[in-house]
Amino acid sequence: MTMLEPRIYLASQSPRRRELLAQIGVRFDLLLFRSGSRIDAATCEDPLPGETPDVYALRVAAAKARHGAQLQQLRRLPARLVLAADTTLDVDGEIVGKPQDDAAATAILSRLAGRTHRVLTAVAVAYGRNEGFDESERIEQRLSISEVRFRSLTAAEIQRYVASGEPRDKAGAYGIQGYAAMFIEEIRGSHSGIVGLPLCETALLLRESGYPV
């Protein structure tokens, strides 16, 4: 692929993903969805019946990348790669996403305490083109899977953490890069993937897609 300039679009509102991309020197502009991914029909984050966490994460990341490529064309933006990602937790085969409120955050953290769960982050790249996006064109993807073990937590610890506001808008109701790091006994896999963007997989995906990283 011939890049018009060495920049990409990041289809994400996550400040953590912005920081991680900047960490490896990827130059990007934000491509935000006006209605937000949760309520946009093109990027609906509601799990489908019988959908496994692995399939769910890949589907949502691909939907975000595809929609971003379509918006690039509609907004008459320069043609660039569109990068998107989705992070979810797998607890006993169940998809655990972002908490809707403090009560949900408390319930999720109580469930994670004293045990191991999987964190899945899917990364997707779509090839945006000014003349439009071909639905049949393949979207390149990678899936990072890590294991995280929480120590036992007291009800008071969970309450204080939820009251801090950090669990809001985070998959699994915690951020490993923040206060919740003191809850974690062990991780196996990608630290950056747990944060929200696996840098090894992302760099390889961008390189294979034509971005000079």
N, C-alpha and C positions, 0 to 999 in steps of 0.2 A: 504494500500500500504506500502511496506517495503522500506524505503529510504536507499540508500547506504551510504549517509552522509547527515547531515542537511544543505544542500545548495540547491539552485534552480538556474535555468537559467532565466535571464531577457532578453526577446526579445524586446529590445527598445533602441533607441539612446538618449532618453530624459534624460538629467542630473537631471531634477526635479523628475522623477520617481526613479532614483537611490537614491537621497537624502531622499525621502519619505520612501522607503524600508529600508534604513539604520536607519531611525528615529525609526522604530518599531523593530529593531534588526534582520531583516531577512538577512541572509547571501546569497549572490548570486554572480554568474559570468555572464558577459555579453555574449549574443549570438546574434551577429550582422549579418544582411543579407548583403552579399557583394554588391549587386546592389542597396540596399536601398528599403524600403517598397513601396515607391511611384511608382517605375518603375518595380518592381518585379511582374511578372504576377500572381504569387501565392498569393500575398498579395495586389492586386491592390486596391487603395483607391478611385477610381472613383465610384460615386453612380450609382446604377442600376436604370433603368427606373421605376418610381413609388415607389421607396424605401423610407420609412419613416426614420427620423433621428434615432429613437430607433432601428429599424431593421438594419440600416446601421452600427451603432456603434458596435452592437453585432456581426454582420457578419465580420467586419474588424478585431476586436479583436480576434475572433475565427480563422480567416485565419492566423493571425500572430502567434498565439500559435501553430496551426497545422503545419505551415511551420517550425517553430522553432524546433518542435519535430522531423520532418523529417530531418532537418539539423544536429541535434544531432546524429542521427543514421548514416548519410552519413559521418560525420566528426569523427565517432568512439569515441564520447565523453561519459563519464560516464552517466548512466541513472539517470535523475533527472526530477523533475517537471519543466515545462516551463511556465513562466508567461508572458502574453502580455496584452496590453491595447490599447484602442483607445478613443480619446476625440473629440467630435464635438459639434457644437452649433445648436440649433433648433430656428430659427427665423420665426415665422408664418408658421411653418410646413416645412420650407426649410432647407436643410442641408448646414451649413456654416462651412467650414474647415479652413485650413491655407491659408493665402494670397499668391498669386503667385508673387506679387511685391508690391512696395509702393503705387501705385495707387489703387490696390485692397484692401490694408490695410486701406487706407483712406476711401474708399467706405464702407467697413464693419463697421468701427468705427462710421461713420456718421449715419449709419443705426441703430446702437445700442444705440446711444445717446438719453437720455431722456425716455427710455423705458425698459421693462423687457424681458429677453430671457432665454431659458433653456440651461443648460450645461449638456451634457450626456457623462459619461465616462463608457465604458464597460471594464470589466476585465475578462480574460479567462485563464484557466489553462489546459494544455495538459500533459498527462502522457507519457513522453519519455521513450523509451525502446531500448536497444542496438540491439535487434533483428529486430527492425523496428517499424513503427507506423501503427497501424490498423486504416484505414479510418473510419471503422464503430464504433470505440470507441468514447464514448461521451466525449465532452469537457465541463468541468464545467465552468459556467459563472455567473457573477453578473452585474447588471446595476445600476449605481448611477445617479440620476436625481436631479439637483439643479436649482434654479431660481436666476438670478442675475439682479439687476436693476441698470442701469447707470443713473447718473445725466445728465442734459443737458451739452453739450460740445460745445465750440466755435471752429470755423475752425482753429484758431491759436493754440489752445490746441491740436487738432488732428494732425496738421502739426508738432508741436514740438515732440509729442509722436512718430509719424512715423519716424521722422528724428533720434530719439534716437536708432533706430534699434531693440527695444524690441519686436515690433509686429511680426517680421519675424519668421517663422516656429512655430507659436503658433495658435492653433485653435481659431477662432474668432478675431485674430489679437491683442490679449492682454494677459498679464500675471497678474493674480490677486496678485501674490506674489511680483510683482515689482512696477514700477512707476504707473501703471494703477490702483492700489489700491485706489488712490485718486479720481478716477472717479466713484467709486461704492458706491451707497447709501444703498443698502440692499442685503443680500444674504439669501436664504432659502435652506438649504440642507448641503452638505458636502464641507467644504473649501478645503480639500485635493483632493476631487473629481474634483473640479473646477481647481485646480492646475494641475491635470493629473493622480492621482491615489487615489481613495477613500480608505483610510486606514482601516476603519471598514469593508467594504465589502471584501477588499483584505485579511485581517487577517482571517476572517471567511472562506473564500474560500480556503486559504492555509491550515488552520486547518482541514477542512473537507476533503481535498485532501491528508492529511497525514504529512504535514510539522508541526513541533512542535513550533507553535507561540502562 
